[in-house]
């Protein structure tokens, strides 16, 4: 007798949890898109804040493009897991830079957790993986 594990098993989630996940993910996406665009268009506050952390001005638009790509992958349901993985790396780099500069790291850390919480609440594959 063989045991089979269904690969497309849907984990049930309440409507409240689903909407909470959508709201959390949506707010994360909006903020990350705003941050990426500010870096790409070289908005003065983004440039001065990045320079204060020791990031060369010439690399800031490239960082913005990287963030934009990661965020777009996270925003598309089919590629959301890849986007969350890439955003985790991006935010890990932000934590490293903040630590090196002697700044508090809680914002990037909490933001990384929110990215995964939103995905956990909306994506049955992530929930099944963590069971």
C-alpha positions as a printed NumPy array, in Angstrom:
array([[  0.   ,   0.   ,   0.   ],
       [  1.412,   3.385,  -1.01 ],
       [  0.804,   6.653,   0.705],
       [  0.281,   9.62 ,  -1.546],
       [  0.632,  13.205,  -0.589],
       [ -1.492,  15.624,  -2.568],
       [  0.714,  18.361,  -3.996],
       [ -2.106,  20.791,  -4.641],
       [ -3.753,  20.464,  -1.249],
       [ -5.426,  23.728,  -0.364],
       [ -5.091,  24.854,   3.199],
       [ -8.247,  26.52 ,   4.368],
       [ -7.925,  30.055,   5.605],
       [-10.527,  32.369,   6.992],
       [-11.658,  35.391,   5.038],
       [-10.364,  37.597,   7.834],
       [ -6.871,  36.094,   7.615],
       [ -6.918,  36.329,   3.826],
       [ -7.881,  40.01 ,   3.879],
       [ -5.4  ,  40.766,   6.648],
       [ -2.681,  39.185,   4.507],
       [ -3.756,  41.158,   1.459],
       [ -3.715,  44.406,   3.423],
       [ -0.32 ,  43.678,   4.977],
       [  1.161,  42.685,   1.617],
       [ -0.464,  45.652,  -0.115],
       [  0.959,  48.139,   2.371],
       [  4.415,  46.547,   2.076],
       [  4.209,  46.709,  -1.725],
       [  3.115,  50.351,  -1.701],
       [  5.924,  51.404,   0.615],
       [  8.582,  49.423,  -1.266],
       [  7.417,  50.795,  -4.623],
       [  7.539,  54.325,  -3.214],
       [ 11.056,  53.733,  -1.875],
       [ 12.223,  52.202,  -5.163],
       [ 10.843,  55.044,  -7.286],
       [ 12.36 ,  57.668,  -4.957],
       [ 15.752,  56.019,  -5.419],
       [ 15.362,  55.693,  -9.196],
       [ 14.32 ,  59.326,  -9.746],
       [ 16.983,  60.492,  -7.275],
       [ 14.544,  62.212,  -4.925],
       [ 16.592,  64.435,  -2.622],
       [ 15.482,  62.877,   0.69 ],
       [ 16.278,  59.359,  -0.537],
       [ 19.673,  60.458,  -1.833],
       [ 20.646,  62.305,   1.344],
       [ 19.486,  59.46 ,   3.604],
       [ 21.388,  56.895,   1.542],
       [ 24.528,  59.028,   1.438],
       [ 24.34 ,  59.42 ,   5.218],
       [ 24.547,  55.63 ,   5.467],
       [ 27.685,  55.6  ,   3.335],
       [ 26.096,  54.5  ,   0.066],
       [ 27.729,  56.152,  -2.97 ],
       [ 25.287,  58.38 ,  -4.848],
       [ 25.956,  56.68 ,  -8.178],
       [ 24.735,  53.314,  -6.891],
       [ 21.427,  54.526,  -5.462],
       [ 19.377,  54.31 ,  -8.711],
       [ 20.644,  50.76 ,  -9.264],
       [ 19.561,  49.846,  -5.757],
       [ 16.158,  51.342,  -6.575],
       [ 15.852,  49.241,  -9.748],
       [ 16.773,  46.126,  -7.778],
       [ 14.129,  46.94 ,  -5.168],
       [ 11.567,  47.635,  -7.892],
       [ 12.156,  44.233,  -9.534],
       [ 11.989,  42.383,  -6.203],
       [  8.791,  44.218,  -5.243],
       [  7.11 ,  43.538,  -8.586],
       [  7.922,  39.841,  -8.24 ],
       [  6.39 ,  39.918,  -4.751],
       [  3.27 ,  41.698,  -6.042],
       [  2.539,  39.038,  -8.688],
       [  0.855,  36.042,  -6.995],
       [  2.597,  33.491,  -9.222],
       [  6.069,  34.825,  -8.32 ],
       [  5.328,  36.128,  -4.816],
       [  7.48 ,  33.511,  -3.083],
       [ 10.497,  34.406,  -5.231],
       [  9.834,  38.064,  -4.55 ],
       [  9.674,  37.456,  -0.795],
       [ 12.979,  35.556,  -0.919],
       [ 14.64 ,  38.371,  -2.861],
       [ 13.152,  41.039,  -0.587],
       [ 14.508,  39.117,   2.399],
       [ 17.983,  39.399,   0.9  ],
       [ 17.482,  43.078,   0.112],
       [ 16.262,  43.84 ,   3.619],
       [ 19.091,  41.767,   5.078],
       [ 21.495,  44.049,   3.252],
       [ 19.634,  47.044,   4.645],
       [ 20.019,  45.621,   8.148],
       [ 23.758,  45.143,   7.605],
       [ 24.183,  48.726,   6.384],
       [ 22.142,  50.091,   9.279],
       [ 24.202,  48.114,  11.799],
       [ 27.446,  49.33 ,  10.242],
       [ 26.196,  52.917,  10.428],
       [ 25.091,  52.521,  14.046],
       [ 21.422,  53.05 ,  13.172],
       [ 18.48 ,  51.041,  14.584],
       [ 17.635,  47.959,  12.532],
       [ 14.108,  47.332,  13.755],
       [ 12.381,  48.936,  10.745],
       [ 13.992,  46.668,   8.126],
       [ 13.626,  43.647,  10.395],
       [  9.936,  44.243,  11.064],
       [  9.356,  44.987,   7.389],
       [ 10.914,  41.653,   6.407],
       [  8.668,  39.872,   8.878],
       [  5.607,  41.678,   7.5  ],
       [  6.494,  40.626,   3.939],
       [  6.474,  36.984,   5.032],
       [  3.412,  37.362,   7.272],
       [  1.391,  38.779,   4.385],
       [  2.519,  35.921,   2.167],
       [  1.813,  33.337,   4.878],
       [ -1.744,  34.592,   5.285],
       [ -2.513,  34.655,   1.553],
       [ -0.52 ,  31.737,   0.128],
       [ -1.468,  28.147,   0.946],
       [  1.888,  26.83 ,  -0.35 ],
       [  3.766,  28.851,   2.273],
       [  1.364,  27.706,   5.007],
       [  1.729,  24.068,   3.951],
       [  5.508,  24.385,   3.858],
       [  5.619,  25.661,   7.428],
       [  3.322,  22.987,   8.879]])
